[in-house]
Amino acid sequence: MKVLIAGDIHGNAYESIKLVSHAVSHNASVIIQCGDMGIWPGFDGIEYLDRLNYALREHNRNLLFVPGNHEDYDQLDWYEKNAPRSKAGQVYIRSHILMVPRGCYWKWNGRYFMGVGGAVSVDRQWRTRGKSWWPQEQLTDTEADGIVANMTDRRKNGRPNIDYLFTHDCSDKTPFRDRLKPDVDSKIHRQRMDRVIKAVAPKFHFHGHMHTKYDWMNPVGDDQWVQTYGLECDGMLNNWGILNTDTDHFGFRPLFTPSTETAQVDDNF
């Protein structure tokens, strides 16, 4: 199974629809987006989602996303309370666009996936609460504790490990530290993410938020490492890549487009 993994989109309809085309070209059956998807208030937000959903429906693809920090969380909270869900618990925002709640995990083709959204908006002082910034953007200590407890129970009960973890924020140990915001709230949030990453201990961890390409091994314990990939944002070269779950291989944006493959859809929602 091939999955297209995408970084921040920020409500960019043009780049979002290109991702759908890339998914078809590279035989990826689904898209997973790592936050700052563009769930925004007003007509522009509605038009963006409708245009993207039309493209997904036309090509028989689904897009799953973990919420970032720049999302309308009042809107997302409404969807969580009122919208239908997939069998795995993802929330339908549109017919082919689904939100992954924090700590939600699911199984595709024998592999386990988990999403944990949230991050800190360092520019919130210039934004308006409830209009361009929402306090629900952060993963809370309670939510992090719940994920850690759930993973501990999974291991005690001999259940399979999570293979792939998708977050918006990154680890506090991320290299190239000039990209890590030094404010206290951001650091605390990254430390919460480190607790989650260590508890989940996936094979691969993917994140957005930093708008920077990362490819590194995160030391999460004694002789325990997690392969981490950070993705750039909309319009940048390494905004997306292809994960092959059959071979456990991820590659950033391929430099060529296959011409002989046909798209096959894994409709497991």
Stockholm file with secondary structure:
# STOCKHOLM 1.0

chainA/1-269         MKVLIAGDIHGNAYESIKLVSHAVSHNASVIIQCGDMGIWPGFDGIEYLDRLNYALREHNRNLLFVPGNHEDYDQLDWYEKNAPRSKAGQVYIRSHILMVPRGCYWKWNGRYFMGVGGAVSVDRQWRTRGKSWWPQEQLTDTEADGIVANMTDRRKNGRPNIDYLFTHDCSDKTPFRDRLKPDVDSKIHRQRMDRVIKAVAPKFHFHGHMHTKYDWMNPVGDDQWVQTYGLECDGMLNNWGILNTDTDHFGFRPLFTPSTETAQVDDNF
#=GR chainA/1-269 SS CEEEEECCCTTCHHHHHHHHHHHHHTTCSEEEECSCCCCCSHHHHHHHHHHHHHHHHHTTCEEEECCCSSSCHHHHHHHHHHSCBCTTCCEEEETTEEECCTTEEEEETTEEEEEECCCCCTTGGGSCBTTTBCGGGSCCHHHHHHHHHHHHHHHHTTCCCCCEEEESSCCTTCSSGGGSCCSHHHHHHHHHHHHHHHHHCCSEEEECSSCSCEEEEEEEETTEEEEEEECCCTTSTTSEEEEETTTTEEEESCSSCCSSCCCCCCCCC
#=GC SS_cons         CEEEEECCCTTCHHHHHHHHHHHHHTTCSEEEECSCCCCCSHHHHHHHHHHHHHHHHHTTCEEEECCCSSSCHHHHHHHHHHSCBCTTCCEEEETTEEECCTTEEEEETTEEEEEECCCCCTTGGGSCBTTTBCGGGSCCHHHHHHHHHHHHHHHHTTCCCCCEEEESSCCTTCSSGGGSCCSHHHHHHHHHHHHHHHHHCCSEEEECSSCSCEEEEEEEETTEEEEEEECCCTTSTTSEEEEETTTTEEEESCSSCCSSCCCCCCCCC
//
